[in-house]
Amino acid sequence: MRIMLKRDVLTANQPNINTKEYWDREWSKREARSYPYYAKIAELTRGKKVLDFGCGRGDLMSLLDNPYGIDISEKAIEIVKSRGMKGEVGDKPKGRWDVIVATELLEHVDNDKELLEEFFKHTDEVLYAVPYNVMPPSVEPEHRRVYTQEYITRITSHLKDIMIFGEYLLVRAKK
């Protein structure tokens, strides 16, 4: 039975550990990852100019036609470039994109709704993936909140689709 959690009360006021330094350490030791929604993102972005915001080591980027990555971690961008892809260190999107993709990112930031609104200043389409009602902050200290379909509808302007991939939600928003 799945318990519906809005936010883990015990960790609600804890400092956010998702700093540049934290992610430099993490990307130094994390291996390649593949998530069940990667193929769908590749399909939805085929032929488009894509910003992978919070790209990490570029695992999703390697499946996309025309990607560019931004991440707060210098180590992540070093890995991206070593894999022959383009990216830069940063904490805000720049330029204009056909699509902005953010996977395994929003649960790590303090204000997910503001970040989504910022994305729409740079694109008309956003795809993002988050854990689906699992891994609350008390279990995964990197996470700031738990995502449900109800919560997604409250924070996502221009919402088009919510797709379920096991323990993940893939969200598509388009103006």
Residue pairs with C-beta under 8 A, 6 or more apart in sequence:
2 133
4 133
4 148
5 133
5 136
5 146
6 145
6 146
6 148
6 151
7 136
7 137
7 145
7 146
8 136
8 137
8 138
8 145
8 146
10 137
10 138
11 136
11 137
11 138
11 141
12 137
14 137
14 141
16 108
16 109
16 110
16 144
17 141
17 142
18 108
18 109
18 142
19 72
20 72
20 73
20 74
23 71
23 72
23 73
23 75
23 76
24 73
24 74
24 75
24 76
25 75
26 73
27 56
27 57
27 73
27 75
27 76
27 79
28 75
30 56
30 57
32 57
32 59
33 56
33 57
33 59
34 59
35 60
35 103
35 104
35 129
35 165
35 168
36 165
36 166
36 168
37 103
37 129
37 163
37 165
37 168
37 170
38 59
38 60
38 63
38 103
39 63
40 163
40 165
40 170
41 60
41 63
41 64
41 101
41 103
41 127
41 129
41 170
42 63
42 64
44 99
44 127
44 172
45 64
45 65
45 98
45 99
45 101
45 127
46 65
47 65
47 66
48 65
48 66
48 98
48 99
49 66
49 68
49 97
49 98
49 99
50 64
50 65
50 66
50 67
50 68
50 97
50 98
50 99
50 100
50 101
51 67
51 68
51 69
51 70
51 93
51 95
51 97
51 99
51 100
51 101
51 122
51 123
52 58
52 60
52 61
52 64
52 67
52 68
52 69
52 70
52 87
52 101
52 102
52 103
53 69
53 70
53 93
53 100
53 101
53 102
53 105
53 119
54 70
54 71
54 72
54 102
54 103
54 104
54 105
54 108
55 61
55 67
55 69
55 70
55 71
55 76
55 77
55 80
55 87
56 71
56 73
56 76
56 104
57 76
57 79
57 80
57 83
58 67
58 69
58 76
58 79
58 80
58 83
58 85
58 87
60 67
60 101
60 103
61 67
61 69
61 80
61 85
61 87
62 83
62 85
64 101
67 85
67 86
68 86
68 87
68 97
69 76
69 77
69 80
69 85
69 86
69 87
69 88
70 87
70 88
70 89
70 90
70 91
70 93
70 94
71 77
71 80
71 87
71 89
71 90
72 89
72 90
72 91
73 89
74 89
76 87
77 87
77 88
77 89
80 86
80 87
81 87
92 118
93 100
93 118
93 119
93 121
93 122
93 123
94 122
95 122
96 122
96 123
97 122
97 123
98 123
98 125
99 123
99 125
99 126
99 127
100 119
100 122
100 123
100 125
100 126
100 127
101 126
101 127
101 128
102 115
102 119
102 126
102 127
102 128
102 129
103 128
103 129
104 129
104 130
104 131
105 128
106 112
106 115
106 116
106 128
106 130
106 147
107 130
107 131
107 135
107 142
107 143
107 144
107 145
107 146
107 147
108 142
108 143
108 144
109 115
109 144
110 144
112 144
112 145
112 155
113 155
116 126
116 128
116 155
116 156
116 157
116 173
117 157
119 126
120 126
120 157
120 158
120 173
120 175
124 174
124 175
125 172
125 173
125 174
125 175
126 158
126 171
126 172
126 173
126 174
127 170
127 171
127 172
127 173
128 170
128 171
128 173
129 165
129 168
129 169
129 170
129 171
130 147
130 152
130 168
130 169
130 171
131 143
131 146
131 147
131 167
131 168
131 169
132 147
132 148
132 164
132 166
132 167
132 168
132 169
133 146
133 147
133 148
134 146
134 167
135 143
135 146
136 143
136 145
136 146
137 143
137 144
137 145
145 151
147 169
149 162
149 169
152 159
152 162
152 169
152 171
153 159
153 162
156 171
156 173
157 173
158 173
158 174
158 175
159 171
159 172
159 173
160 172
160 173
160 174
161 170
161 171
161 172
162 169
162 170
162 171
162 172
163 169
163 170
163 171
163 172
164 170
